[in-house]
């Protein structure tokens, strides 16, 4: 209703031209009124025909106006317009009744039982009710209550009935109740009562005019209503105030003004109606032209649409809601192999695999509800039986009335694209898996060196999470001394060297340097550097171990050769010294010299014996040895040698196996280790001898390439002495190397032990911490030479893992990585720290940690035991497990751990690690 409301006079805003014309009409009326005022009382002859003509014209004008106003009301539903139409209907009825009751017109005294006052009172009621209804119109127009709900026809009928009933009531009052009314006209002249009544009526008209003026905005109808009310005022003034009696100048002029007042709005409404009809005719002409144009355009559009449908590379199919195919383009013929003649009129099941037909009903039901289905991927079957993958876009087809009568489907063959997508997806998944599972460090950076991607292997290699490096520049992680070298390599890559190999050190999260061998390339299309870095830590450690072994072998070869030649010399010396002693037996002085030479030769022989032991060239007599008995015997020999200030504690395994070794050499080795321990404890201490059965597995052998996996008997000598600095640990087995003062040792004790153990097919491991003591472990082959027993194999195979989170604290990076690999292979999630302070930070940051697995002795201000104490303050329920290169008995003996605390002594196999972790988690 928005636009049609503004095409009627009752709702069309008045223009300046409308106001100007209305003002001219009012001005002319006022001039004529002023001219007629002096002559208002001049009597004129009675002319009943004038009254009849005037009343008839007035009634016809008002009835036509009423019909036009009711017509507008039926469209715009304005209550104000309904009141105004009712007012004009009332004036039309009043004019008719007034004519019927006018004396001398149809009867001497008027019809309907009229009296002498009937027409006068009818005139006053007529001229008083209309201004009231106009006043109602003015007050109600353009308000929130103006719009009427319900039936417009019923409102019009109700209005007609109400106006008719009101007019009938007034007629009854002024006729049947004539004698009860005050006299307004007597002897042909107006009474004083008449002056009061007419003044009231005139004031009502003036009030209606004033409210119309004040109620803005003014519509065209409002302007002409103001003209009507002005003429109405002139009518009342001339007909009932200024004139003297009936049929004088005022009487006739007032009637003329009343007829003009009735004609103004009618004239404007008729003009408006003619204008509307003209506009309607123009609109009909325009509409016809548009319909023809639209028909032609639709025909052209349909032709183009048909051409587009037929030329489309996508199959376009239409079908009814029952699934019957109604349209089938050329692309559908090519895609599905059915011609249009074969498909149209058949069910859509023609191209739907049997296992997909259930979805057709659901799809058509959704389309029937008005849904659109976009990019629906499914499979269809061709005429030759082959299956094709398609992407469907389905939309409802509506009739001209808007009813959904079918579905339109656009089918696109995605068989090849899906195959390509699957291949691409598989390739991307493979690349992602390679990226995530790579043991090498993979970095992707932009041309400025800002890291875009970092592989998860960075956690093991540098200790960072990938998120801690992404977004940062690589120079923040490269060793300062290698920055310029790395920049040169990156610049060379951008200059066209597609691939290059170089080594660069990165700084790990714990501050250690990690050497990485890089293979790098630059991609110009994406402007990215791609680097793969291999951690050389293990390789360098292995190379260092190999170099150390080679050095020891070289020294052994040298010392063996020297000892062999020196033995030849000593053979001559010791062989001739006896002859010399016999020759000078009667000369005490020379005999003493000969004895001194003999003692020196013995010492030389003993020295060469040690050198040959280190060179693994001494003659050995391996036997099956009860290591417990041998250690106890050695302990007895040592009591007087070591002194009372050193406490000796034998901790022997009852089920210790027999070892295959030379008993004399083994005794010497144990004694040498005990003497070294004594020298490390000048102020006294504790010395522990331990024995046990050990299986060194492939993992341990992988970390020590000179070790063969198998069963060994362990003999450990542990002290609580000063310990050995880390920088000297690798040199302690070298011959003639000693930290003792000059004259207090040859430096051959540990080298003899090393050579004897290696020559016996065993392994020796030294573990020491400055200020905490030293533990030397000798691993000798088991005498039986048997492989793992069935029971032992069952124990080793019975490995139980878990899914808990384990925090590993170990200061040796190589050992830490080995331990983490073993624990993760059991299914656990691992966190790592190089020292106690790092471990506490992890404990504070990570919400869930189930087990703290820590080395006992660590560098820094806090050892493993102190770390556990501090960790338990922060997390009282945290489970703990210790590990150490010391044996369990040595640790307890040293007083560093309470009895019953769980300790896993190094080395250990995977089954022992799994068992101790489960035991710790269950404790």
VOGU-606089 format. One record per residue (C-alpha): residue in three letters; x, y, z. Coordinates in steps of 0.05 Angstrom, whole numbers, padded with zeros to 5 digits, always signed. Example, Ala and Ser with C-alpha at 12.3 -4.5 7.8 and 13.67 -1.06 7.14 Angstrom:
BEGIN
ALA+00246-00090+00156 SER+00273-00021+00143 
***
This chain:
BEGIN
UNK+00000+00000+00000 UNK+00060+00046+00004 UNK+00058+00079-00064 UNK-00018+00079-00078 UNK-00030+00118-00013 UNK+00005+00178-00043 UNK-00037+00184-00107 UNK-00101+00212-00074 UNK-00116+00284-00053 UNK-00126+00261+00019 UNK-00053+00238+00023 UNK-00018+00280-00030 UNK+00023+00337+00000 UNK-00004+00406-00020 UNK+00041+00446-00065 UNK+00052+00521-00066 UNK+00009+00524-00129 UNK-00048+00489-00092 UNK-00044+00539-00035 UNK-00041+00598-00084 UNK-00104+00576-00122 UNK-00142+00562-00057 UNK-00122+00630-00030 UNK-00147+00664-00094 UNK-00214+00628-00088 UNK-00221+00648-00014 UNK-00201+00720-00031 UNK-00253+00726-00086 UNK-00305+00696-00039 UNK-00287+00745+00015 UNK-00292+00804-00034 UNK-00360+00781-00057 UNK-00381+00771+00015 UNK-00359+00841+00034 UNK-00396+00870-00025 UNK-00461+00833-00007 UNK-00460+00849+00068 UNK-00494+00918+00062 UNK-00550+00888+00021 UNK-00561+00825+00062 UNK-00627+00848+00091 UNK-00658+00874+00026 UNK-00722+00832+00015 UNK-00732+00795-00050 UNK-00793+00758-00077 UNK-00799+00685-00054 UNK-00773+00636-00106 UNK-00790+00564-00084 UNK-00761+00538-00149 UNK-00693+00566-00129 UNK-00696+00529-00063 UNK-00714+00464-00098 UNK-00659+00472-00150 UNK-00608+00492-00097 UNK-00624+00433-00050 UNK-00624+00383-00108 UNK-00557+00407-00135 UNK-00529+00408-00064 UNK-00552+00337-00049 UNK-00525+00310-00115 UNK-00457+00344-00104 UNK-00451+00318-00034 UNK-00472+00247-00053 UNK-00421+00245-00110 UNK-00368+00272-00062 UNK-00388+00219-00011 UNK-00381+00163-00062 UNK-00311+00188-00083 UNK-00288+00195-00011 UNK-00314+00126+00007 UNK-00276+00098-00053 UNK-00212+00129-00029 UNK-00225+00104+00041 UNK-00234+00033+00015 UNK-00162+00036-00011 UNK-00124+00075+00041 UNK-00166+00056+00102 UNK-00162+00124+00135 UNK-00210+00135+00194 UNK-00205+00210+00182 UNK-00228+00200+00110 UNK-00286+00157+00134 UNK-00309+00214+00181 UNK-00304+00264+00124 UNK-00344+00220+00077 UNK-00396+00211+00132 UNK-00400+00287+00138 UNK-00414+00296+00065 UNK-00466+00239+00067 UNK-00499+00275+00126 UNK-00503+00341+00088 UNK-00533+00305+00027 UNK-00587+00273+00071 UNK-00598+00339+00109 UNK-00606+00376+00042 UNK-00659+00325+00019 UNK-00698+00327+00085 UNK-00692+00403+00087 UNK-00723+00407+00017 UNK-00779+00359+00035 UNK-00798+00399+00097 UNK-00789+00469+00067 UNK-00858+00504+00069 UNK-00889+00519+00002 UNK-00841+00474-00037 UNK-00878+00408-00039 UNK-00935+00427+00009 UNK-00958+00492+00041 UNK-00929+00474+00108 UNK-00877+00422+00083 UNK-00878+00347+00083 UNK-00862+00296+00138 UNK-00906+00334+00188 UNK-00861+00395+00187 UNK-00876+00455+00230 UNK-00858+00528+00226 UNK-00790+00515+00260 UNK-00771+00449+00225 UNK-00729+00476+00167 UNK-00694+00527+00211 UNK-00673+00474+00262 UNK-00653+00427+00205 UNK-00609+00482+00176 UNK-00575+00493+00243 UNK-00565+00418+00255 UNK-00540+00409+00184 UNK-00491+00467+00190 UNK-00469+00445+00259 UNK-00457+00370+00249 UNK-00414+00377+00186 UNK-00362+00422+00220 UNK-00359+00373+00277 UNK-00342+00316+00229 UNK-00292+00360+00193 UNK-00261+00376+00260 UNK-00257+00300+00274 UNK-00223+00290+00207 UNK-00172+00345+00222 UNK-00155+00316+00290 UNK-00150+00243+00267 UNK-00112+00250+00202 UNK-00039+00228+00198 UNK-00039+00197+00268 UNK-00023+00126+00292 UNK-00097+00112+00301 UNK-00116+00135+00231 UNK-00104+00068+00198 UNK-00164+00022+00205 UNK-00161-00055+00208 UNK-00217-00100+00184 UNK-00266-00097+00126 UNK-00270-00031+00090 UNK-00339-00049+00060 UNK-00367-00064+00129 UNK-00341+00003+00154 UNK-00375+00040+00096 UNK-00441+00004+00108 UNK-00436+00019+00182 UNK-00423+00092+00167 UNK-00483+00097+00120 UNK-00528+00063+00170 UNK-00502+00108+00227 UNK-00512+00172+00186 UNK-00581+00149+00164 UNK-00601+00133+00235 UNK-00574+00200+00260 UNK-00611+00238+00205 UNK-00675+00200+00221 UNK-00668+00217+00295 UNK-00658+00291+00280 UNK-00717+00291+00231 UNK-00762+00260+00284 UNK-00740+00312+00335 UNK-00753+00372+00289 UNK-00820+00345+00264 UNK-00854+00302+00316 UNK-00823+00341+00373 UNK-00830+00408+00338 UNK-00870+00441+00393 UNK-00817+00424+00446 UNK-00762+00463+00409 UNK-00747+00537+00421 UNK-00772+00585+00368 UNK-00718+00608+00321 UNK-00761+00643+00267 UNK-00824+00683+00283 UNK-00863+00728+00237 UNK-00812+00716+00183 UNK-00756+00743+00227 UNK-00700+00711+00271 UNK-00709+00709+00346 UNK-00655+00723+00398 UNK-00649+00647+00409 UNK-00633+00641+00336 UNK-00574+00688+00345 UNK-00545+00644+00400 UNK-00554+00580+00361 UNK-00526+00607+00297 UNK-00467+00638+00333 UNK-00451+00569+00362 UNK-00455+00537+00294 UNK-00412+00591+00263 UNK-00359+00582+00318 UNK-00358+00507+00305 UNK-00343+00521+00231 UNK-00289+00570+00251 UNK-00258+00519+00299 UNK-00258+00467+00243 UNK-00222+00517+00197 UNK-00171+00534+00251 UNK-00155+00461+00267 UNK-00148+00445+00193 UNK-00098+00503+00188 UNK-00059+00480+00249 UNK-00056+00405+00232 UNK+00005+00399+00187 UNK+00027+00375+00139 UNK-00028+00400+00094 UNK-00053+00352+00041 UNK-00088+00377-00023 UNK-00155+00356+00007 UNK-00139+00396+00071 UNK-00128+00459+00031 UNK-00194+00454-00006 UNK-00230+00435+00058 UNK-00205+00501+00086 UNK-00235+00535+00025 UNK-00300+00498+00038 UNK-00302+00519+00111 UNK-00288+00591+00091 UNK-00348+00589+00043 UNK-00387+00553+00097 UNK-00374+00611+00144 UNK-00397+00661+00091 UNK-00459+00618+00079 UNK-00478+00618+00153 UNK-00462+00692+00161 UNK-00505+00713+00102 UNK-00561+00662+00111 UNK-00570+00664+00186 UNK-00535+00724+00217 UNK-00533+00784+00171 UNK-00599+00774+00134 UNK-00667+00793+00164 UNK-00715+00740+00139 UNK-00727+00688+00087 UNK-00720+00706+00014 UNK-00677+00768+00024 UNK-00609+00780-00009 UNK-00571+00745+00048 UNK-00616+00684+00043 UNK-00603+00674-00031 UNK-00528+00691-00029 UNK-00518+00645+00031 UNK-00549+00587-00008 UNK-00504+00603-00067 UNK-00443+00602-00021 UNK-00466+00535+00007 UNK-00473+00506-00063 UNK-00403+00532-00080 UNK-00376+00501-00016 UNK-00406+00434-00036 UNK-00375+00441-00106 UNK-00302+00457-00088 UNK-00282+00389-00061 UNK-00325+00353-00112 UNK-00292+00391-00169 UNK-00222+00376-00143 UNK-00240+00303-00132 UNK-00268+00298-00202 UNK-00206+00331-00231 UNK-00164+00284-00190 UNK-00205+00224-00214 UNK-00198+00246-00287 UNK-00123+00254-00275 UNK-00120+00185-00245 UNK-00158+00156-00304 UNK-00109+00190-00351 UNK-00051+00164-00312 UNK-00083+00095-00312 UNK-00091+00098-00387 UNK-00018+00118-00395 UNK+00002+00062-00347 UNK-00040+00012-00386 UNK-00006+00033-00451 UNK+00061+00029-00419 UNK+00043-00037-00387 UNK+00021-00065-00455 UNK+00086-00043-00486 UNK+00125-00073-00428 UNK+00086-00138-00433 UNK+00102-00143-00507 UNK+00175-00125-00493 UNK+00177-00174-00435 UNK+00146-00228-00478 UNK+00198-00216-00532 UNK+00254-00213-00480 UNK+00229-00277-00447 UNK+00228-00312-00514 UNK+00298-00288-00529 UNK+00320-00307-00458 UNK+00289-00376-00465 UNK+00325-00384-00532 UNK+00391-00362-00501 UNK+00377-00405-00440 UNK+00364-00466-00483 UNK+00429-00451-00521 UNK+00468-00444-00455 UNK+00437-00508-00428 UNK+00455-00547-00491 UNK+00525-00518-00495 UNK+00541-00527-00421 UNK+00597-00574-00402 UNK+00558-00594-00341 UNK+00500-00643-00345 UNK+00434-00607-00333 UNK+00375-00651-00315 UNK+00304-00632-00295 UNK+00255-00680-00264 UNK+00186-00678-00232 UNK+00177-00688-00158 UNK+00160-00761-00170 UNK+00229-00771-00201 UNK+00208-00772-00274 UNK+00261-00741-00319 UNK+00233-00681-00358 UNK+00297-00649-00385 UNK+00364-00677-00409 UNK+00418-00635-00443 UNK+00475-00655-00488 UNK+00526-00657-00431 UNK+00481-00706-00395 UNK+00482-00750-00456 UNK+00558-00748-00458 UNK+00565-00759-00383 UNK+00516-00816-00372 UNK+00513-00846-00442 UNK+00437-00842-00450 UNK+00406-00800-00505 UNK+00351-00750-00488 UNK+00300-00795-00521 UNK+00323-00854-00477 UNK+00322-00813-00413 UNK+00264-00764-00416 UNK+00201-00795-00386 UNK+00240-00848-00348 UNK+00253-00849-00273 UNK+00316-00816-00247 UNK+00334-00885-00220 UNK+00359-00898-00290 UNK+00427-00868-00271 UNK+00426-00881-00195 UNK+00463-00941-00167 UNK+00418-00988-00127 UNK+00454-00973-00062 UNK+00442-00897-00073 UNK+00368-00898-00091 UNK+00345-00886-00019 UNK+00376-00817-00021 UNK+00333-00796-00082 UNK+00269-00795-00041 UNK+00301-00754+00013 UNK+00331-00705-00038 UNK+00264-00694-00074 UNK+00229-00685-00007 UNK+00277-00630+00013 UNK+00270-00597-00055 UNK+00195-00601-00047 UNK+00202-00560+00017 UNK+00239-00506-00022 UNK+00310-00524-00002 UNK+00370-00515-00047 UNK+00425-00568-00044 UNK+00495-00544-00064 UNK+00557-00585-00080 UNK+00527-00652-00061 UNK+00578-00706-00079 UNK+00553-00775-00096 UNK+00560-00829-00149 UNK+00519-00845-00211 UNK+00520-00902-00262 UNK+00531-00895-00337 UNK+00495-00932-00392 UNK+00556-00979-00399 UNK+00553-00996-00325 UNK+00613-00955-00304 UNK+00607-00912-00240 UNK+00622-00838-00243 UNK+00632-00791-00185 UNK+00590-00727-00192 UNK+00579-00663-00154 UNK+00505-00642-00155 UNK+00473-00574-00146 UNK+00398-00582-00139 UNK+00346-00527-00139 UNK+00269-00528-00138 UNK+00231-00510-00202 UNK+00169-00466-00190 UNK+00108-00454-00233 UNK+00082-00385-00250 UNK+00039-00388-00187 UNK+00100-00403-00144 UNK+00084-00477-00133 UNK+00144-00525-00133 UNK+00133-00574-00190 UNK+00202-00606-00198 UNK+00277-00603-00189 UNK+00334-00578-00231 UNK+00401-00613-00224 UNK+00469-00593-00249 UNK+00517-00652-00248 UNK+00592-00643-00255 UNK+00639-00703-00267 UNK+00689-00702-00209 UNK+00717-00773-00220 UNK+00784-00748-00245 UNK+00788-00689-00197 UNK+00771-00734-00138 UNK+00825-00783-00161 UNK+00874-00725-00167 UNK+00851-00698-00100 UNK+00861-00766-00066 UNK+00929-00772-00097 UNK+00947-00702-00075 UNK+00918-00715-00006 UNK+00959-00779-00001 UNK+01021-00742-00024 UNK+01009-00687+00027 UNK+00997-00738+00082 UNK+01061-00774+00063 UNK+01100-00709+00064 UNK+01068-00690+00130 UNK+01086-00758+00159 UNK+01157-00751+00134 UNK+01160-00681+00162 UNK+01134-00703+00230 UNK+01171-00768+00236 UNK+01238-00745+00209 UNK+01297-00753+00257 UNK+01331-00697+00219 UNK+01314-00625+00232 UNK+01273-00594+00175 UNK+01268-00518+00171 UNK+01230-00474+00121 UNK+01246-00400+00121 UNK+01233-00338+00079 UNK+01286-00299+00043 UNK+01301-00259+00107 UNK+01312-00322+00148 UNK+01247-00319+00186 UNK+01225-00390+00203 UNK+01159-00411+00171 UNK+01158-00485+00190 UNK+01199-00526+00239 UNK+01194-00602+00244 UNK+01177-00635+00311 UNK+01247-00667+00313 UNK+01272-00600+00339 UNK+01246-00622+00407 UNK+01298-00678+00411 UNK+01354-00641+00375 UNK+01351-00570+00404 UNK+01301-00577+00461 UNK+01252-00525+00432 UNK+01180-00534+00415 UNK+01166-00518+00341 UNK+01120-00461+00363 UNK+01179-00429+00401 UNK+01218-00422+00336 UNK+01165-00408+00283 UNK+01159-00333+00270 UNK+01230-00319+00296 UNK+01292-00308+00254 UNK+01341-00365+00248 UNK+01398-00321+00272 UNK+01368-00324+00342 UNK+01387-00398+00345 UNK+01452-00402+00305 UNK+01518-00402+00342 UNK+01547-00331+00336 UNK+01612-00356+00306 UNK+01574-00390+00249 UNK+01528-00333+00230 UNK+01569-00304+00174 UNK+01582-00372+00144 UNK+01507-00388+00145 UNK+01489-00321+00113 UNK+01538-00335+00056 UNK+01506-00403+00044 UNK+01436-00372+00041 UNK+01459-00317-00006 UNK+01492-00369-00050 UNK+01427-00408-00052 UNK+01388-00347-00076 UNK+01440-00334-00130 UNK+01423-00401-00163 UNK+01462-00455-00127 UNK+01404-00503-00121 UNK+01434-00549-00069 UNK+01491-00543-00020 UNK+01519-00578+00040 UNK+01549-00543+00100 UNK+01557-00550+00175 UNK+01530-00499+00224 UNK+01525-00501+00299 UNK+01459-00484+00332 UNK+01450-00467+00405 UNK+01401-00513+00441 UNK+01351-00490+00493 UNK+01397-00511+00549 UNK+01454-00469+00519 UNK+01495-00526+00489 UNK+01523-00524+00418 UNK+01495-00574+00370 UNK+01531-00585+00304 UNK+01484-00598+00246 UNK+01502-00619+00175 UNK+01454-00581+00129 UNK+01428-00596+00060 UNK+01394-00533+00034 UNK+01357-00509-00027 UNK+01322-00445-00049 UNK+01255-00445-00085 UNK+01244-00383-00127 UNK+01170-00395-00142 UNK+01151-00394-00068 UNK+01212-00355-00046 UNK+01229-00402+00010 UNK+01292-00435+00037 UNK+01286-00509+00052 UNK+01337-00540+00099 UNK+01348-00610+00125 UNK+01397-00614+00183 UNK+01427-00678+00210 UNK+01448-00678+00282 UNK+01522-00695+00285 UNK+01523-00702+00361 UNK+01519-00778+00362 UNK+01564-00783+00302 UNK+01616-00738+00334 UNK+01610-00777+00399 UNK+01619-00842+00362 UNK+01677-00813+00323 UNK+01708-00788+00388 UNK+01698-00857+00419 UNK+01728-00889+00357 UNK+01787-00841+00359 UNK+01796-00856+00432 UNK+01795-00931+00419 UNK+01843-00922+00361 UNK+01888-00880+00405 UNK+01886-00933+00459 UNK+01901-00987+00408 UNK+01958-00945+00380 UNK+01986-00933+00449 UNK+01976-01007+00464 UNK+02015-01026+00401 UNK+02070-00977+00420 UNK+02074-00998+00493 UNK+02070-01072+00473 UNK+02128-01065+00426 UNK+02169-01025+00477 UNK+02152-01075+00532 UNK+02172-01134+00486 UNK+02239-01103+00469 UNK+02250-01082+00541 UNK+02235-01153+00563 UNK+02290-01178+00516 UNK+02338-01129+00549 UNK+02314-01149+00618 UNK+02324-01222+00600 UNK+02397-01208+00587 UNK+02403-01167+00650 UNK+02368-01217+00695 UNK+02407-01274+00663 UNK+02475-01243+00674 UNK+02462-01213+00742 UNK+02465-01283+00774 UNK+02534-01295+00745 UNK+02556-01227+00770 UNK+02528-01241+00840 UNK+02567-01307+00844 UNK+02631-01273+00821 UNK+02628-01218+00874 UNK+02599-01259+00931 UNK+02663-01250+00971 UNK+02662-01175+00959 UNK+02606-01145+01001 UNK+02607-01078+00966 UNK+02601-01105+00896 UNK+02550-01157+00920 UNK+02505-01099+00945 UNK+02511-01065+00877 UNK+02493-01130+00842 UNK+02432-01138+00888 UNK+02410-01067+00872 UNK+02415-01082+00798 UNK+02374-01146+00809 UNK+02319-01107+00845 UNK+02317-01055+00790 UNK+02311-01110+00739 UNK+02252-01139+00778 UNK+02218-01072+00779 UNK+02230-01066+00704 UNK+02200-01134+00694 UNK+02139-01115+00734 UNK+02133-01051+00693 UNK+02135-01089+00628 UNK+02084-01137+00655 UNK+02036-01078+00666 UNK+02052-01050+00597 UNK+02037-01118+00565 UNK+01972-01122+00604 UNK+01950-01054+00576 UNK+01972-01076+00506 UNK+01930-01139+00516 UNK+01992-01181+00500 UNK+02004-01212+00568 UNK+01996-01288+00572 UNK+01929-01302+00606 UNK+01905-01366+00638 UNK+01829-01358+00639 UNK+01791-01402+00688 UNK+01721-01405+00716 UNK+01725-01359+00776 UNK+01679-01352+00835 UNK+01679-01277+00836 UNK+01649-01273+00906 UNK+01705-01314+00935 UNK+01758-01275+00897 UNK+01730-01208+00921 UNK+01726-01232+00993 UNK+01799-01255+00990 UNK+01820-01188+00961 UNK+01782-01152+01016 UNK+01821-01191+01069 UNK+01887-01173+01037 UNK+01868-01100+01034 UNK+01849-01091+01108 UNK+01920-01080+01132 UNK+01939-01041+01070 UNK+01881-00991+01070 UNK+01881-00976+01144 UNK+01827-00968+01196 UNK+01802-00901+01169 UNK+01772-00935+01108 UNK+01710-00978+01117 UNK+01706-01038+01069 UNK+01637-01065+01053 UNK+01628-01128+01010 UNK+01559-01128+00976 UNK+01558-01193+00938 UNK+01502-01224+00898 UNK+01486-01293+00924 UNK+01469-01319+00855 UNK+01530-01288+00821 UNK+01552-01328+00760 UNK+01623-01353+00751 UNK+01666-01310+00706 UNK+01716-01332+00653 UNK+01781-01295+00668 UNK+01852-01301+00694 UNK+01845-01302+00771 UNK+01913-01272+00784 UNK+01902-01215+00736 UNK+01832-01203+00763 UNK+01858-01201+00835 UNK+01912-01151+00813 UNK+01859-01109+00779 UNK+01814-01108+00840 UNK+01874-01090+00884 UNK+01895-01035+00837 UNK+01824-01005+00838 UNK+01823-01009+00914 UNK+01891-00974+00920 UNK+01866-00918+00873 UNK+01804-00912+00916 UNK+01847-00906+00979 UNK+01888-00851+00947 UNK+01823-00813+00931 UNK+01803-00816+01005 UNK+01863-00789+01044 UNK+01818-00772+01103 UNK+01781-00837+01103 UNK+01716-00860+01073 UNK+01677-00920+01050 UNK+01697-00972+00999 UNK+01645-01020+00970 UNK+01658-01084+00931 UNK+01597-01109+00893 UNK+01582-01167+00847 UNK+01521-01181+00804 UNK+01495-01212+00740 UNK+01485-01164+00682 UNK+01458-01171+00611 UNK+01484-01117+00565 UNK+01433-01110+00508 UNK+01438-01083+00438 UNK+01418-01013+00459 UNK+01476-01009+00507 UNK+01523-01040+00456 UNK+01500-00988+00406 UNK+01525-00933+00452 UNK+01592-00970+00464 UNK+01615-01000+00399 UNK+01669-01043+00432 UNK+01617-01081+00473 UNK+01585-01145+00448 UNK+01514-01157+00473 UNK+01509-01215+00523 UNK+01515-01240+00595 UNK+01567-01211+00640 UNK+01589-01216+00712 UNK+01597-01147+00743 UNK+01649-01129+00795 UNK+01642-01058+00820 UNK+01691-01020+00863 UNK+01660-00956+00891 UNK+01689-00903+00937 UNK+01666-00839+00970 UNK+01729-00801+00951 UNK+01742-00736+00915 UNK+01720-00761+00847 UNK+01750-00747+00778 UNK+01739-00682+00739 UNK+01698-00694+00675 UNK+01754-00668+00631 UNK+01801-00724+00656 UNK+01753-00783+00652 UNK+01771-00800+00581 UNK+01846-00802+00598 UNK+01847-00843+00662 UNK+01860-00909+00625 UNK+01920-00882+00586 UNK+01987-00910+00609 UNK+02031-00864+00650 UNK+01974-00815+00659 UNK+01964-00798+00733 UNK+01937-00741+00775 UNK+01982-00761+00833 UNK+02044-00724+00854 UNK+02110-00742+00823 UNK+02139-00805+00853 UNK+02072-00830+00880 UNK+02049-00872+00821 UNK+02068-00896+00752 UNK+02000-00884+00720 UNK+01996-00957+00699 UNK+01945-00984+00749 UNK+01881-00966+00711 UNK+01913-00979+00643 UNK+01930-01049+00667 UNK+01858-01060+00689 UNK+01833-01033+00621 UNK+01880-01079+00582 UNK+01864-01140+00624 UNK+01789-01131+00618 UNK+01791-01118+00543 UNK+01837-01178+00531 UNK+01788-01220+00571 UNK+01731-01200+00525 UNK+01698-01155+00577 UNK+01681-01083+00586 UNK+01701-01030+00638 UNK+01660-00968+00655 UNK+01680-00913+00702 UNK+01629-00866+00733 UNK+01652-00808+00775 UNK+01627-00742+00802 UNK+01673-00690+00832 UNK+01664-00687+00907 UNK+01619-00749+00908 UNK+01664-00808+00892 UNK+01679-00858+00837 UNK+01651-00925+00816 UNK+01690-00971+00769 UNK+01651-01029+00739 UNK+01685-01089+00708 UNK+01642-01133+00663 UNK+01672-01202+00651 UNK+01642-01254+00605 UNK+01599-01307+00639 UNK+01638-01371+00646 UNK+01586-01417+00614 UNK+01584-01375+00552 UNK+01509-01389+00546 UNK+01460-01344+00512 UNK+01400-01316+00547 UNK+01361-01371+00583 UNK+01288-01383+00568 UNK+01267-01354+00635 UNK+01310-01292+00624 UNK+01283-01284+00554 UNK+01212-01286+00582 UNK+01230-01232+00633 UNK+01261-01189+00579 UNK+01202-01200+00532 UNK+01151-01183+00586 UNK+01156-01108+00575 UNK+01097-01068+00600 UNK+01090-00996+00577 UNK+01039-00942+00591 UNK+01011-00875+00569 UNK+01032-00831+00628 UNK+01078-00771+00624 UNK+01150-00779+00647 UNK+01198-00721+00661 UNK+01270-00745+00647 UNK+01325-00705+00682 UNK+01395-00723+00657 UNK+01455-00677+00647 UNK+01489-00720+00593 UNK+01454-00702+00527 UNK+01472-00769+00494 UNK+01447-00810+00552 UNK+01385-00766+00558 UNK+01367-00777+00485 UNK+01378-00852+00492 UNK+01334-00856+00554 UNK+01278-00814+00522 UNK+01279-00859+00460 UNK+01272-00921+00504 UNK+01215-00891+00546 UNK+01177-00866+00486 UNK+01182-00935+00454 UNK+01143-00960+00514 UNK+01086-00913+00497 UNK+01099-00859+00549 UNK+01098-00784+00536 UNK+01165-00753+00554 UNK+01189-00686+00577 UNK+01263-00670+00587 UNK+01309-00626+00628 UNK+01385-00621+00632 UNK+01388-00599+00705 UNK+01347-00588+00767 UNK+01329-00516+00753 UNK+01302-00533+00683 UNK+01264-00591+00713 UNK+01229-00546+00764 UNK+01209-00498+00709 UNK+01178-00556+00671 UNK+01141-00578+00734 UNK+01114-00508+00743 UNK+01092-00500+00670 UNK+01064-00569+00652 UNK+00999-00587+00688 UNK+01005-00663+00682 UNK+01069-00701+00701 UNK+01061-00772+00728 UNK+01134-00792+00741 UNK+01200-00755+00755 UNK+01258-00798+00729 UNK+01322-00764+00751 UNK+01397-00777+00756 UNK+01422-00775+00827 UNK+01486-00736+00817 UNK+01480-00674+00773 UNK+01522-00610+00764 UNK+01495-00546+00793 UNK+01468-00525+00861 UNK+01418-00581+00867 UNK+01427-00656+00860 UNK+01374-00707+00843 UNK+01353-00719+00915 UNK+01345-00645+00928 UNK+01306-00638+00863 UNK+01258-00692+00886 UNK+01249-00657+00954 UNK+01233-00591+00920 UNK+01187-00624+00868 UNK+01147-00659+00922 UNK+01135-00592+00957 UNK+01103-00567+00894 UNK+01068-00632+00875 UNK+01060-00678+00936 UNK+01032-00735+00895 UNK+01088-00738+00844 UNK+01119-00807+00834 UNK+01196-00811+00831 UNK+01249-00858+00804 UNK+01324-00848+00810 UNK+01380-00871+00763 UNK+01455-00869+00771 UNK+01520-00896+00744 UNK+01534-00917+00816 UNK+01504-00983+00837 UNK+01444-00983+00882 UNK+01484-01009+00942 UNK+01537-00957+00932 UNK+01486-00901+00930 UNK+01453-00924+00994 UNK+01521-00937+01025 UNK+01541-00866+01010 UNK+01480-00841+01048 UNK+01451-00803+00988 UNK+01385-00841+00985 UNK+01340-00869+01038 UNK+01331-00944+01043 UNK+01274-00968+00999 UNK+01279-00910+00950 UNK+01273-00935+00878 UNK+01338-00933+00839 UNK+01353-00960+00770 UNK+01428-00970+00764 UNK+01462-00957+00697 UNK+01468-00994+00651 UNK+01400-01026+00647 UNK+01360-01062+00594 UNK+01292-01041+00567 UNK+01254-01094+00607 UNK+01287-01069+00672 UNK+01269-00997+00653 UNK+01197-01016+00638 UNK+01191-01055+00703 UNK+01219-00999+00747 UNK+01175-00946+00715 UNK+01112-00987+00727 UNK+01137-01002+00798 UNK+01149-00928+00811 UNK+01081-00907+00782 UNK+01046-00960+00825 UNK+01083-00942+00889 
***
